[in-house]
Amino acid sequence: MAGTYQSVFGTDSEKNTHRIGFLLIPDFSMIGFASAVEPLRLANRVSGESVYSGLTYSIDGEPVAASNGIPIIVDAPLSEARGLHAMFVCTGVKVRRYLEKPILTALRRMATHGTDIGGICTGSYILAKAGLLDDYRCTIHWENLAAFREDFPDIAVTPELFEIDRNRYTCAGGTSALDMMLTIIGLQEGTRLAAGVADAMLHHRIRDGHESQRMELRSRLGVAHPKLLAVIEHMEENLEEPLSCAELASRVELSTRQLERLFSKYMNHAPTRYYLELRLNRARYLLRQTSLPVLSVALAAGFVSASHFSKCYREHFKRTPSEERRNLE
């Protein structure tokens, strides 16, 4: 399992109800939040005891709309969050809009007073900005991983499903929050209760934190040709410094012509075009999730000049990199 299990809400809560807070940031991921809070409710039902108490907070105490538009009524404003064993920050793709000083200050205060801190989906971004992930391992959704590394190069971020490192808990969002919470329940209350909760949720197996966030390439692409998969894996691993078609073919012991036939048959694309789209998609993530200059984004996606990058981007996405940024404002 990922992480170092030392705290898990400390020892003072062993025989009391675990009070867990959820700070809902506008446009938070509903599936991440639900996957984290529902196991706590079911733990109470399965055990027949009030093992967990889940409390919701927003910045100002007003209802918060998730990214799907559904509003959630919260228990209190963040300023009234007291006596919690843990606080989880629930966010979504627009997390950069909410790096506000009051939020960061409140989280630092809670951590100073012994509250364990967690992040769901892109919540790691707020924790990192608050300085609460220094010297901790963390994870974040795979779409945000490259941007996070660009913004916080000194933080040990991993592509794991979830990370539990002492009194910090982070997960990649989606259903990974379920596996993280089930792991926490198992550590605190025993594996039998965790298994009972998983069974009630029709979750057949509690995934380990080390498991990959993404589907295997074979399943994701719907192809099984081993050499084609190996080439695409090399492409995904070398976006900043792209390999030539000849280099890719050589790595899997094919000729360039054979490689082109494989891509035409299985991917309906030339290998160069497929590779270009991978790099453009990475650039799009960086444009949306970081404040890096356009030239830096271009370089990170393997383009040698901003003008060439802008031309390719406009042809593929029908807007320039600058327009992409403006559309998020």
C-alpha positions in Angstrom: 0.0 0.0 0.0 1.1 3.5 -0.7 2.4 5.8 2.0 3.6 5.6 5.6 0.9 4.8 8.0 1.7 6.5 11.3 -1.0 9.0 12.2 -4.3 8.0 10.7 -6.0 10.7 12.7 -3.7 10.1 15.7 -4.4 8.1 18.8 -6.7 10.4 20.7 -9.6 9.4 18.6 -9.3 5.7 19.0 -12.3 5.2 21.1 -14.4 8.2 20.0 -16.2 9.1 16.9 -13.9 10.2 14.1 -14.9 13.7 13.1 -14.0 14.3 9.5 -14.5 17.5 7.6 -14.9 18.1 3.9 -14.2 21.5 2.5 -16.1 21.9 -0.7 -14.4 24.3 -3.2 -16.7 25.5 -6.0 -16.8 23.2 -9.0 -15.5 20.3 -6.9 -15.7 16.8 -8.2 -19.0 15.2 -7.1 -17.8 11.7 -7.7 -14.6 12.3 -5.6 -16.6 13.8 -2.7 -19.3 11.1 -2.8 -16.7 8.3 -3.0 -15.1 9.8 0.2 -18.1 10.5 2.3 -20.3 7.5 1.6 -17.9 4.9 3.1 -18.1 6.8 6.4 -21.9 6.6 6.5 -21.8 2.9 5.6 -19.2 2.2 8.2 -21.7 3.4 10.8 -24.4 1.3 9.4 -22.4 -1.9 9.0 -20.8 -1.5 12.5 -24.0 -0.4 14.2 -22.1 2.4 15.9 -21.3 6.0 15.3 -17.8 5.4 14.2 -17.6 8.4 11.9 -19.1 11.9 11.7 -18.8 13.7 8.4 -19.2 17.5 8.4 -19.2 19.7 5.3 -17.8 23.3 5.0 -17.6 26.0 2.3 -15.6 29.1 2.3 -18.5 31.3 3.4 -21.0 28.7 4.7 -23.2 29.1 1.5 -24.2 26.1 -0.6 -21.5 25.0 -3.1 -22.1 23.8 -6.7 -20.2 20.8 -7.9 -18.7 20.7 -11.4 -22.0 19.0 -12.5 -24.0 22.0 -11.3 -25.6 20.2 -8.3 -25.5 22.4 -5.2 -24.6 21.0 -1.8 -25.8 22.6 1.4 -23.0 22.7 4.0 -22.9 22.6 7.8 -20.8 25.7 8.4 -18.3 28.2 7.0 -14.6 27.2 7.0 -14.0 29.7 9.8 -16.1 27.6 12.2 -14.3 24.3 11.5 -13.2 23.1 15.0 -12.5 19.9 16.7 -11.9 17.8 13.6 -9.6 14.8 13.4 -9.2 15.3 9.7 -10.1 17.8 7.0 -10.3 16.9 3.3 -10.2 19.5 0.6 -12.5 18.6 -2.3 -11.8 20.4 -5.5 -12.0 20.0 -9.3 -10.4 21.2 -12.5 -10.8 24.9 -11.7 -8.8 24.6 -8.4 -6.4 27.4 -9.4 -9.2 30.0 -9.1 -9.5 29.3 -5.3 -5.9 29.6 -4.0 -7.2 32.3 -1.6 -5.2 33.4 1.4 -8.1 32.8 3.9 -8.3 29.1 2.8 -4.6 28.6 3.0 -4.4 30.3 6.4 -7.3 28.2 7.8 -5.8 24.9 6.6 -2.4 25.9 8.1 -4.1 26.7 11.4 -5.9 23.4 11.5 -2.7 21.5 10.7 -0.8 23.4 13.5 -3.5 22.4 16.0 -3.3 18.7 15.2 -5.9 18.2 12.4 -4.8 15.7 9.8 -5.1 17.2 6.3 -6.2 15.5 3.0 -6.9 16.4 -0.6 -9.3 14.8 -3.0 -8.8 15.0 -6.8 -6.9 18.3 -7.3 -7.0 19.1 -3.6 -3.3 18.5 -3.5 -2.8 21.8 -5.3 -4.3 23.8 -2.4 -2.4 21.8 0.2 0.9 22.4 -1.7 0.2 26.1 -2.0 -0.4 26.2 1.7 3.0 24.5 2.3 1.3 21.5 3.8 2.9 19.0 1.5 6.5 19.9 2.2 8.4 16.8 3.0 5.4 14.6 2.3 4.5 12.3 -0.6 1.3 13.1 -2.4 -0.6 12.3 -5.5 -3.0 14.1 -7.9 -5.2 13.2 -10.8 -3.1 12.1 -13.8 -4.4 15.0 -16.0 -2.8 17.4 -13.4 0.4 15.6 -12.7 2.6 17.4 -15.3 1.3 20.8 -14.3 1.7 20.1 -10.6 5.3 19.1 -11.1 5.9 22.3 -13.1 4.4 24.4 -10.3 5.9 22.5 -7.3 9.1 20.9 -8.4 10.3 20.3 -4.8 7.2 18.2 -3.7 7.3 14.4 -4.1 4.2 13.9 -6.2 3.6 10.4 -7.5 1.2 8.8 -10.1 -0.2 6.5 -7.4 -3.9 6.0 -6.9 -3.7 7.5 -3.4 -1.0 8.3 -0.9 -1.2 8.1 2.9 2.0 9.7 4.4 1.7 10.1 8.1 -1.0 12.8 8.7 -1.5 13.7 5.0 -4.0 11.9 2.7 -4.2 12.6 -1.0 -5.9 10.7 -3.8 -6.4 11.2 -7.5 -10.1 11.8 -7.3 -12.9 9.8 -8.9 -13.3 6.3 -7.3 -9.7 6.4 -5.9 -11.3 8.4 -2.9 -13.3 5.3 -2.1 -10.2 3.0 -1.9 -8.4 5.6 0.2 -11.3 5.9 2.6 -11.7 2.1 2.8 -8.0 1.8 3.6 -8.3 4.4 6.3 -11.3 2.6 7.8 -9.4 -0.7 7.7 -6.4 0.9 9.5 -8.6 2.5 12.1 -11.4 0.0 12.7 -10.1 -3.2 11.2 -10.2 -4.9 7.8 -13.4 -6.7 8.5 -15.4 -3.5 8.8 -13.6 -2.1 5.7 -14.5 -5.3 3.7 -18.1 -5.0 5.0 -18.4 -1.4 3.7 -16.8 -2.4 0.3 -19.3 -5.2 0.1 -22.2 -2.9 0.8 -21.0 -0.6 -2.0 -20.7 -3.5 -4.4 -17.0 -2.7 -4.6 -15.4 -6.1 -5.1 -11.9 -5.3 -4.2 -10.2 -2.6 -2.2 -7.4 -1.3 -4.5 -3.9 -0.7 -3.2 -2.6 2.8 -3.4 0.3 1.7 -5.7 -2.1 0.7 -8.4 -2.2 2.8 -11.6 -4.6 5.6 -11.9 -5.2 4.9 -15.6 -6.4 1.8 -17.4 -3.8 -0.3 -19.0 -2.8 1.0 -22.4 -4.2 -2.2 -24.0 -7.7 -1.5 -22.5 -7.6 2.2 -23.0 -6.8 2.0 -26.7 -8.7 -1.2 -27.5 -5.7 -2.8 -29.3 -3.5 -5.7 -28.3 -0.5 -5.5 -30.7 2.5 -5.6 -28.4 4.9 -3.6 -30.6 2.3 -0.9 -31.2 1.6 -0.6 -27.5 5.3 -0.4 -26.8 5.7 2.5 -29.3 2.8 4.4 -27.8 4.2 3.9 -24.4 7.6 5.4 -25.6 5.7 8.3 -27.0 3.8 9.0 -23.8 7.1 8.9 -21.8 8.9 11.3 -24.2 6.6 14.3 -24.8 9.1 17.0 -23.9 11.9 15.6 -26.1 10.0 13.8 -28.9 11.7 10.8 -30.5 11.8 10.5 -34.3 9.8 7.9 -36.2 13.0 6.1 -37.0 14.0 6.0 -33.3 10.6 4.7 -32.2 10.7 2.0 -34.9 14.2 1.0 -33.9 13.2 0.6 -30.2 10.7 -2.1 -31.1 12.7 -3.7 -33.9 10.5 -2.5 -36.8 11.2 -0.6 -39.9 9.7 2.9 -40.3 7.4 1.5 -43.0 6.2 -1.3 -40.8 5.5 1.2 -38.0 3.5 3.4 -40.3 1.4 0.4 -41.4 0.7 -0.5 -37.8 -0.6 3.0 -36.9 -2.6 3.1 -40.1 -4.3 -0.2 -39.4 -5.0 0.1 -35.7 -5.0 3.8 -34.9 -6.2 5.3 -38.3 -3.4 7.8 -37.9 0.1 8.3 -39.1 2.5 7.8 -36.1 3.8 11.4 -36.4 0.2 12.7 -36.3 -0.7 10.5 -33.3 2.5 11.7 -31.5 1.7 15.3 -32.2 -1.8 15.0 -30.8 -0.4 13.5 -27.6 1.9 16.5 -27.2 -0.8 19.0 -28.0 -3.1 17.4 -25.3 -0.3 17.8 -22.8 0.1 21.4 -23.8 -3.7 21.9 -23.3 -3.5 20.5 -19.7 -0.6 22.9 -18.9 -2.4 25.9 -20.4 -5.5 25.2 -18.4 -3.9 24.2 -15.1 -0.7 26.4 -14.8 0.3 30.0 -15.3 3.4 29.0 -17.3 4.2 31.3 -20.2 3.1 30.0 -23.6 6.7 29.4 -24.6 7.4 27.3 -21.5 4.3 25.3 -22.3 5.5 24.8 -25.9 8.9 23.6 -24.7 7.3 21.2 -22.2 5.3 19.7 -25.0 8.3 19.3 -27.3 7.9 22.3 -29.6 11.0 24.4 -30.4 9.2 27.7 -30.9 6.1 29.4 -29.7 5.1 30.3 -33.3 5.2 26.6 -34.5 3.4 25.5 -31.3 0.6 28.2 -31.8 0.1 27.1 -35.4 -0.2 23.4 -34.6 -2.5 24.2 -31.6 -4.8 26.4 -33.6 -5.1 23.8 -36.4 -6.0 21.0 -33.9 -8.1 22.8 -31.3 -9.5 25.6 -33.5 -8.2 28.3 -31.1 -4.8 29.7 -30.2 -3.1 28.9 -26.9 -3.9 32.4 -25.6 -7.5 32.0 -26.5 -7.5 28.7 -24.6 -6.4 30.5 -21.5 -8.9 33.3 -22.0 -11.8 30.9 -22.2 -11.0 29.8 -18.6 -11.4 33.3 -17.2 
